[in-house]
Amino acid sequence: MSAVTASTAQTKVIYAGRWRHRLYPIVMHVVMATAVFLVTFPLLYALILATQQTSTGTLRPGTAILENARTAWERVHMGRLMVNTLIVALTVALGKILLSLLGAFGLIYFRVRGGMIILALVMLTHLLPLPVRIVPTYDLLTKLGWVDTFKGLTIPFFASATGLLLFQQFFRTVPTDLADAARVDGAGPFRFFVSILVPVSRTNIGALFLIEFVYMWNQYLWPLIVANSDRTRQVQVGIKQLVATDSVIEWGVLTSGALMIIIPPLVVLLALQKSLMSGLTASTEDF
């Protein structure tokens, strides 16, 4: 019985080894390839539609991609809309980073009475999404005369509970020896903030910039309400204008416009993807 048991155990070990070294990698590659296909297929299908003069419902590429792109660009003044959106996205991303850095610096390195209460109140703002805050915020902008202005599109988004929490958690990992050494060298709080904290926070800054830039680039509801002219209108609203309500939708033109507006955030993503990954996983090992 012992010999039979030993033979059975040896057979199980052999099969387990074959699964681990041969079948498992094959299965995992098939799963990953399937996942990649499912994720990228809508984009590939949009690219095929952008090449067709009229939607045929097939996967056969056409030859009208340049014509469709030119039509989309000229019909809604896409260049102007992209510049407007770029201004808003950059302004909000930089404003959020600055306020988040200063807020986290104050809460961590200064004795603020009720600091935890302040942080808790800031985090509670996550319970109030944008649709809930639209009416009071729009009423305030009306009284300030900021409707249809870049101030109305950007300033309400400057405060960021996410950025404050991100930098606060990161500053807690910074060794206290850095602050003590800066104090011994005669550096004041502002010098310590600018010369030490900001440089060591560069990965977190890059991560937050990427998140906020893409978030603002994809904003639709707020620009739809606040921006009422071509001077301030955003690209997401422009894409909606490509959908004609009184005729057949020109899918080639629509998908061409949609593909054009994903280029800027895609470039930012490719440039800052390392900062995103390292910024979200930053720890004391950085020091």
C-alpha positions in Angstrom: 0.0 0.0 0.0 2.9 2.3 0.8 4.3 1.8 -2.7 1.0 2.5 -4.3 0.6 5.6 -2.2 4.1 6.8 -3.1 3.4 6.3 -6.8 0.1 8.2 -6.6 1.8 11.1 -4.8 4.6 11.2 -7.4 2.0 11.3 -10.2 0.2 14.2 -8.6 3.6 16.0 -8.3 4.3 15.4 -12.0 0.9 16.7 -13.0 1.2 19.7 -10.8 4.6 20.5 -12.2 3.2 20.3 -15.8 0.3 22.6 -14.9 2.6 25.1 -13.2 5.2 25.3 -15.9 3.2 24.6 -19.1 -0.5 24.9 -18.9 -0.8 27.8 -16.4 1.3 30.3 -18.5 -0.8 29.4 -21.6 -4.1 29.9 -19.7 -2.9 33.2 -18.3 -1.8 34.5 -21.7 -5.2 33.6 -23.2 -7.0 35.3 -20.3 -4.9 38.5 -20.6 -5.2 38.5 -24.4 -9.0 38.2 -24.1 -9.1 41.0 -21.6 -7.0 43.3 -23.8 -9.2 42.6 -26.7 -12.4 43.3 -24.8 -11.0 46.6 -23.5 -9.6 47.8 -26.8 -12.3 46.6 -29.1 -14.6 49.7 -28.7 -11.7 52.0 -29.5 -10.8 49.9 -32.6 -14.4 49.9 -33.7 -14.5 53.7 -33.3 -11.4 54.0 -35.4 -13.0 51.8 -38.1 -16.2 53.9 -38.1 -14.1 57.1 -38.4 -12.8 55.8 -41.7 -16.2 55.2 -43.2 -18.3 57.7 -45.2 -21.5 56.1 -43.9 -21.9 53.6 -41.2 -22.2 50.1 -42.8 -22.2 48.1 -39.6 -19.2 46.1 -40.7 -15.6 46.0 -39.6 -14.3 46.9 -43.1 -12.2 50.1 -42.9 -13.1 52.9 -45.3 -11.1 55.8 -46.8 -12.8 58.8 -45.5 -10.9 59.3 -42.2 -9.4 62.6 -43.3 -12.6 64.0 -44.6 -14.5 63.0 -41.5 -11.8 64.6 -39.2 -11.9 67.8 -41.2 -15.7 68.0 -41.0 -15.7 67.4 -37.3 -12.9 70.0 -36.8 -14.6 72.7 -38.8 -18.3 72.0 -37.7 -17.8 72.7 -34.0 -14.6 74.7 -34.1 -12.7 71.9 -32.5 -9.4 73.7 -32.2 -11.0 76.5 -30.1 -12.8 74.0 -27.9 -9.6 72.0 -27.3 -7.7 75.2 -26.3 -10.5 76.2 -23.9 -10.5 72.7 -22.3 -6.7 72.7 -22.1 -6.8 76.0 -20.2 -9.4 74.7 -17.8 -7.8 71.3 -17.2 -4.3 72.8 -16.6 -5.6 75.6 -14.4 -7.7 73.2 -12.2 -4.9 70.6 -12.0 -2.3 73.2 -10.9 -4.7 75.0 -8.6 -5.6 71.7 -6.8 -2.0 70.7 -6.5 -1.0 74.0 -4.9 -3.9 74.2 -2.4 -3.5 70.5 -1.5 0.2 70.9 -0.9 -0.3 74.0 1.3 -3.3 72.4 3.2 -1.4 69.2 3.9 1.7 71.1 4.9 -0.3 73.2 7.4 -2.1 70.2 8.9 1.1 68.1 9.4 3.8 70.6 10.3 1.8 73.1 12.3 -0.2 72.8 15.5 -3.6 73.4 14.2 -6.3 73.4 16.8 -9.1 71.0 15.6 -7.0 69.8 12.7 -8.6 66.4 12.6 -12.1 68.0 12.7 -11.0 70.2 9.7 -9.8 67.1 7.8 -13.0 65.2 8.6 -15.1 68.1 7.3 -13.1 68.3 4.1 -13.4 64.6 3.6 -17.2 64.9 4.0 -17.3 66.9 0.8 -16.9 63.6 -1.0 -20.5 62.8 0.1 -21.7 65.8 -2.0 -21.1 64.9 -5.7 -21.2 67.6 -8.4 -24.9 67.1 -9.4 -25.9 67.8 -5.8 -23.9 71.1 -5.6 -24.8 72.4 -9.0 -27.8 74.6 -8.0 -26.1 76.5 -5.0 -22.8 76.8 -6.9 -24.5 78.1 -10.0 -26.5 80.6 -7.9 -23.2 81.8 -6.3 -21.6 82.2 -9.7 -24.5 84.2 -11.0 -24.2 86.6 -8.1 -20.5 86.9 -8.7 -20.9 87.4 -12.5 -18.8 84.3 -13.3 -21.2 82.5 -15.5 -19.7 81.9 -19.0 -16.2 82.7 -17.7 -13.1 80.7 -17.1 -13.2 81.6 -13.4 -16.6 79.9 -13.1 -15.2 76.8 -14.9 -12.1 76.5 -12.8 -12.3 78.1 -9.3 -15.1 75.9 -7.9 -12.9 72.8 -8.5 -9.7 74.1 -6.8 -10.5 72.6 -3.4 -9.6 68.9 -3.5 -10.2 66.5 -0.6 -8.5 63.8 -2.6 -5.3 65.8 -3.1 -5.3 66.9 0.5 -5.5 63.3 1.8 -2.9 62.2 -0.7 -0.3 64.7 0.3 -1.1 64.5 4.0 -0.6 60.7 4.0 2.7 61.2 2.1 4.0 64.0 4.4 3.5 61.6 7.4 6.1 59.3 5.8 8.7 62.0 5.4 11.3 61.5 8.2 11.1 64.2 10.9 14.9 64.5 10.7 14.5 66.5 7.4 12.5 69.1 9.2 14.9 69.2 12.2 17.9 69.5 9.8 16.2 72.3 7.9 15.5 74.1 11.2 19.1 73.7 12.3 20.4 75.1 9.0 18.2 78.2 9.6 15.5 77.4 7.0 12.1 78.7 7.7 8.8 76.9 7.1 8.4 78.3 3.6 12.0 77.5 2.6 11.5 73.9 4.0 8.3 73.6 2.0 9.7 74.9 -1.3 13.2 73.3 -1.1 12.5 70.0 0.5 8.8 69.0 0.6 7.9 70.0 -2.9 10.9 68.2 -4.6 10.3 64.9 -2.7 6.6 65.1 -3.6 7.2 65.2 -7.3 5.8 61.7 -7.9 2.6 62.5 -6.0 2.4 65.8 -7.8 2.6 64.0 -11.1 0.0 61.5 -10.1 -2.5 64.1 -8.9 -1.9 66.2 -12.0 -2.7 63.3 -14.2 -5.8 62.4 -12.3 -7.2 65.9 -12.2 -6.2 66.8 -15.8 -8.1 63.7 -17.2 -11.0 64.4 -14.8 -11.4 68.0 -16.0 -10.9 67.1 -19.6 -13.8 64.7 -19.4 -16.2 67.1 -17.6 -19.5 67.5 -19.4 -22.3 68.5 -17.0 -20.7 71.6 -15.4 -19.4 73.1 -18.7 -22.7 72.4 -20.3 -24.4 74.6 -17.7 -21.8 77.3 -17.2 -20.2 77.7 -20.6 -22.7 79.3 -23.0 -20.5 80.6 -25.8 -17.7 79.4 -28.1 -15.4 81.6 -26.0 -15.6 79.2 -23.1 -17.3 76.0 -24.5 -15.5 72.7 -23.8 -14.8 69.7 -26.1 -17.2 67.3 -24.4 -20.1 69.7 -25.2 -18.7 70.1 -28.7 -18.9 66.4 -29.3 -22.6 66.5 -28.2 -23.1 69.2 -30.9 -21.9 66.8 -33.5 -25.0 64.6 -32.9 -27.6 66.1 -35.1 -31.1 65.8 -33.6 -33.0 66.3 -36.8 -31.2 63.9 -39.1 -29.3 60.7 -39.3 -26.2 60.7 -37.0 -23.0 60.8 -39.0 -21.1 58.2 -37.1 -17.9 58.7 -39.1 -17.8 62.4 -38.2 -18.8 61.8 -34.6 -16.2 59.1 -33.9 -13.5 61.2 -35.6 -14.2 64.0 -33.2 -14.2 61.7 -30.3 -10.9 60.2 -31.3 -9.3 63.6 -31.7 -10.2 64.8 -28.2 -8.7 61.7 -26.5 -5.2 62.6 -27.9 -4.2 65.3 -25.2 -5.1 63.2 -22.2 -3.5 60.2 -23.8 -0.3 62.1 -24.2 -0.4 63.3 -20.6 -1.1 59.7 -19.5 1.9 58.3 -21.4 4.2 61.1 -20.0 3.1 60.7 -16.4 2.2 57.0 -16.0 5.3 56.3 -14.0 4.5 59.1 -11.6 1.0 57.8 -11.3 2.1 54.3 -10.2 5.0 55.4 -8.0 3.0 58.3 -6.5 0.1 56.1 -5.4 2.5 53.6 -3.8 5.0 56.0 -2.3 6.4 55.0 1.0 9.4 55.6 3.3 11.6 53.6 0.9 11.8 56.8 -1.1 14.1 58.2 1.5 
